[in-house]
Amino acid sequence: MGQTLKAEMWDKMQYLFRNYYDRMVHCVQYYDGLIDVNVLKRVLIFTTEKVPVLHSSFHGNVIEPYWSVEDYTVNDILTVRDSVDLEADVNAFICQCIPVESNVQYKMAIFNKDGKSTMCMIVNHMCMDGGDFKYFMKKLAENYNKLLDGDRNLEIKTGSRSYDAVYSKLTPEEEEIARGLYKNISQIKDEHYFPLTPPAPQDVTRIVRRKVGKELFASFRKIGKNFGVTVNDLMLAFYVRSLYEIGMFRDDERLTIPCMVDLRRHIVDGGAGTGLTNHTGFMQCSTEKKGDTINDTLIEVLRSVRKSKDDPYMGLYSLPLLKLAYTIFPFVISETAIKIGYLNPLIGMSNIGVMDAPALRMGDAEIVDGFMTGAVKYKPYMQLALTSLLGDITMTIAIRGNDEDEKTVNRFFDIIIKNMNDFVELNRDKLD
Amino acid sequence: MKERFKRYLETEFRAIAPTLAAMEYRQQMLKQLMDRAQELRIKGIDDEDLIYSMCIEELGDFRSTLVAFEEKEHKVENAKRKGLFIGVGAVGAVLLFVLVYLLVSFFTRAWALTWLILVGGAFAGVIAVACLLTVKFGKAKKFVAMRLMPPVVIALVCVYLFLLLQLVFKVEMSWLIFLVMVIVMLGFDTLLADATNFKFRYVELGVFMEVFCVLLYVILGLTVPDFWHPGWVLCLVGIIASVIMALILIKKYNNAKDNKEKEKINKKYKKEDESYYTMWKD
């Protein structure tokens, strides 16, 4: 038997989530020049060697699952091709799924067209979340640039992948409290569905995306700044209001949306010393009513998120409960028990955040567009993912569905954009 | 705006002691005010002075709120820890009783009797809970609920005593214990009624005396030969005792009233005051 790695708590949880989504995290980066594939290959080999979980297969052993380190070649990871229909190639690549039994847990493609490269990457969510995926892409570019400059001191973080790094920034008293937060927050029931068609065998993976537009984004961000609210608060308000409108929920209904939060806020140095892994929790955003105007919806959102923001233990609830279940039971029993106790949210939002354009430069090739998105949800689940790059936001909804569902998602994006415009119109005086 | 709220809060909080809790409360209030101001701005009010006055006005009588905050009693929140201790203690006690039961049973081979150990354990558990509830209800001044607990304890003790006397010591007429049980129950309740100043405590005392005499008559009648006659006179003793008690109470009441009247008369006819020469009602 070759080298094995311990399956950490979040690896097991993400494995459990195979029941709700395809476990892939996706990234696409468009460049205005060509990427040197030979240099990129060296960086990929360095990174993969340094992070063994990336070239391991997962074994869902009934007692204790584990990763088994596998042999690989860089060709298992990287595909390079000239493209005729770039968008078709990109979509075909990012819509695939890497099985847990695969010898590598991430794949990358470089599509070259008209002297420009497009870099696509998918990675098993069990290996890392959006937060570390952003770090990974930045380090990839940084190491690539180092090699181009003749610098051989490549870097990638290789620390612990354990979930309990989230307690590292807390005082001993706070840690004691945090380790006692056994409350199951997934049990906050919200039975509002996004109006997708029922699941069918002919459903296919679709990553539907829409850009907000630089001008509109700049406008509502400026108004938000004037009001002292974050882009995340604004996006939540637009999202919630649009859900009321597309879902045809009653205006006075309570709507609860979980919003993913990066738990690295609780880790020393923001997790710079930990390994690539998942550190994601969620906060609940509950609005009591839709509100007459988009501003009223924003107030509803603020009232809810303030409670979470003021909580020093935001996102840390339920972790001790999961840890306890995985510790005292064999894996097969703990997974069943957690599956019974865990209610996967029907509608969610994940703000992956800013993609740092200068940091993503690959030699002379500047990034001109791109986005990241989370896993492809199985109906009836859905999640809106957001990334911002070069002063624009890309909204993404990844689902397994049919043409009808894609139309619904596009209609939903239209409603969100309309609400953004309504907000700007309503508060135009704040732009002056 | 933030500075204005800060100044306001610093002034107001001088009304209470400068404790750590007060400081934290002040911070919390500042956040609450800032949040409210933000909401008002989003609603469309752009006059900062108006926002300030609206926010302050919404606090209501803030000085009273602060005083109430200071006077609020703070206790150690140890209910969970106590609960855990009691829970583990209960499990330990159950296991101990089972262990003792098994050991005694294996050693004496008296399986027909040793089950009394388990019953005793179960009764002890219920009695412990009833005692705890008695204290809890007593502290909370829920006297009716409190007085319901001792009869449970007395009933269980009597049942267990009966089982022991009947099965282990083979005492004849051990069922008489149930007659004693009624006396003890009523007697204890009468004591509690007096201790808690129950409105009808003297009525209950009268009832107790009569019930005591009647049941004593029955017990003696069953156990002492030829007691039935003239032992029935004992029932009259209860009534006489009640009448005597009533007389004593009436006497006490009359004395109290007389003393009050005397005090009034002394104040009116004996007490002299120079101002009475010049005092007019108009």
Interface residues (C-beta under 8 A of the other chain):
Chain A: F227 G228 V229 N295 D296 L298 I299 L302 R303 R306 D310 D429
Chain B: K31 D35 Q38 E39 R41 I42 K43 G44 D46
